[in-house]
């Protein structure tokens, strides 16, 4: 069986296990985490949550869900063959843990305190658990960053440390580690774009998904770097190249804009995004992030209509799993905090 047929067939099969909107609503209506876990046992996440023991916590539920997501993604990689971009997207699972680990060390947390939020399942599946252990075992953030030497994350982690040291903003680690992953994805697509083209249609395929991920990252990192006081001359170092629909000139204009609203309005010609009136800077950035999430999710859903068997549908499946796990984790947090189901549902990426 060819790589194209394997990954495409796998994607369509797994798509059938995604949770429908009716079930999402029922999960959000759970009166307790125990009830939520019991309801999850009626979904594809049954095995993932069955090992959990009461009393449950939202953190433990999220880790179990992410472990299942990593397992599914890893199973796809094994038959992906020439489609290296599917494997590179797996780095997002490792990056998620790495960002938590680095921020924990930046805040002076011990190994025991930090490891509660990381189960290292994604790393174990691909033989990289030692990497995370080294970071978590470091004496301080400088040693943690140094322990990444020789990996694809080291250079960006050093930049993150520099920015953190100057501004004391731990979220710089999020931006720079994401830069590492998306730069690798961008290089792979640029070098092998023909391999990822669809035989039926290019719309809503690998090209569109990668473009939205890179544009979303470039826009949001530029906006957030401005808010966190990073000099305009350094913001350009966060940009993933080559840029996609949002070009370097637009991003430069955003970095030098007089206000966040003015920066966001530069996206109107490309994506039709405009700043809302009387909204604070952080809220504007969050709203922009939601717009990119909405567009990405819609593109991934349409991939199953237009792409047929192949890498487009496979990458779309990976992204839809990310959205699903993010939503389920948000539900768990809401249920644990006693938030009304209506409010929980309003916060989901649907």
Residue, then its C-alpha position, 0 to 999 in steps of 0.5 A: x500500500x502506498x504512503x498516500x493511500x495508507x495515510x489517507x485511509x487512516x485519516x478517514x477511519x480516524x475521522x469517524x472517531x471524532x466527537x460530535x457536537x451533541x456529545x461535546x454538549x453532554x460532556x460540558x453538562x457533566x456535574x462533576x469530573x467523575x461524571x465527565x470521565x464516565x462519559x468520556x469512556x463512551x468515546x474514543x478516549x475510553x482507554x486513555x481515561x480508564x487508567x485514571x483513579x478518583x479523585x480526578x483532576x482536570x490536569x490529569x484528564x488533560x494529560x490522559x487526552x494528550x497521551x491518546x492524541x500523541x499515540x494516534x499521531x505516532x501511529x500515523x507517522x509509521x506509515x507516512x513514508x515520504x510525507x515528512x511533514x506529518x512527523x514534523x507536526x508531531x514535534x508540536x506534542x513535544x514542544x507543548x511539554x518543552x514549553x511547560x518545562x522551560x517556563x517552570x524552570x524560569x519560575x524556579x520550580x523543582x523537578x517534582x513540581x514541574x513534572x506534575x503537568x507533564x507525563x512525557x508520553x509523547x517523548x516516550x513514543x519516539x525515544x526522546x524522554x531523556x530530553x525532557x528529563x534533562x530540562x526538568x532536572x536542570x538547576x535553573x533556566x540557563x542550565x535547562x536551555x543549555x541542555x537542549x544543545x544539539x537539538x532543533x530547539x536550542x537556538x530558539x530557546x537561547x533567544x527566548x532566554x535572552x528575551x525572558x531575562x530582559x522582560x521577565x515574561x515567561x511566555x517568550x518561551x512559547x513563541x520561540x519554541x513554536x518558532x522552532x517547530x514551524x520553521x522546520x515545517x515551513x522548510x519541509x513544505x517549501x522543499x517538497x511542495x509537489x509531494x503534498x499537492x492533491x490529485x483532485x484539488x489544491x484547496x483546503x489541503x496541506x498548503x492551506x493548512x500550513x499557510x494558516x499555521x504559519x500566518x497565524x503564528x507570525x501575526x500572533x507572535x508579532x502582536x504579542x511581542x509588541x505587547x511584551x515590549x520586545x524591540x521592533x528590531x528583534x520582532x523580525x527574529x520571531x518571523x517564520x520564513x518564508x512568509x505565506x499570505x501575510x507577507x514580511x511588509x505587512x508584519x513589519x507594519x504590524x510591528x511598527x504600528x502605533x496601536x494593537x488595533x492599527x496592527x490588527x487592521x492591517x490584516x483586513x486586506x488579507x484575511x478580512x480581520x478588523x479590530x473590534x472597537x473598545x476592546x483592550x489589547x490582550x482581548x484584541x490579540x485573543x480575538x485574532x487568535x480565535x479568527x485564525x483558529x476558526x479558519x483553520x478548523x474550517x479548512x481542515x473540515x473541508x479537506x475531507x471533502x476536497x482532498x480525498x486519500x492523501x496527506x491533506x486529509x491526514x494533516x487535517x485529521x491531526x489538526x482536528x484532533x488538536x482542536x478536540x483535545x483542546x476543547x475537551x481539556x477546556x471542558x474538564x477545567x470548566x467542570x472542575x471549577x463549576x462553570x455553567x455548561x453554557x459558558x464552557x461551550x462558549x469558550x470552545x473552538x468550534 
